Amino acid sequence: MRILLDECVPKRLGREFAGHEVNHVTEMGWASIKNGRLLALAEKSFDVFITVDRNLSFQQHLPKYKIAVLIVRSRSNRRRDLLPLVPRILSALGKCKAGQVTMAG
């Protein structure tokens, strides 16, 4: 699965998703791009967009995008708070569908 990590997700978290191709928004040169444009770019190369931004599903009309969005519910976006949630994130990846939001955490 091709995964894009949002700017608000620590880049090093990508190491935890063995068996998946993981990139970070900054690696793609897409830092500071707003969510709508970011999703339009991401849908061309990625299957899932992982974020901790809970407002994304209210700010964007996700069914128009051909990328799944996985929102991680965590105390913070710090790596130490996200690491314990990795098993739930990996489990949720199997349920992700393009144009829909899946929650994990």
Secondary structure as UniProt FT lines:
FT   STRAND          2..5
FT   TURN            7..8
FT   HELIX           11..16
FT   TURN            18..19
FT   STRAND          21..24
FT   TURN            25..29
FT   TURN            31..32
FT   HELIX           35..42
FT   TURN            43..45
FT   STRAND          48..51
FT   TURN            54..55
FT   HELIX           56..59
FT   HELIX           62..64
FT   STRAND          68..72
FT   HELIX           79..82
FT   HELIX           83..85
FT   HELIX           86..93
FT   TURN            94..95
FT   TURN            98..99
FT   STRAND          101..104
//
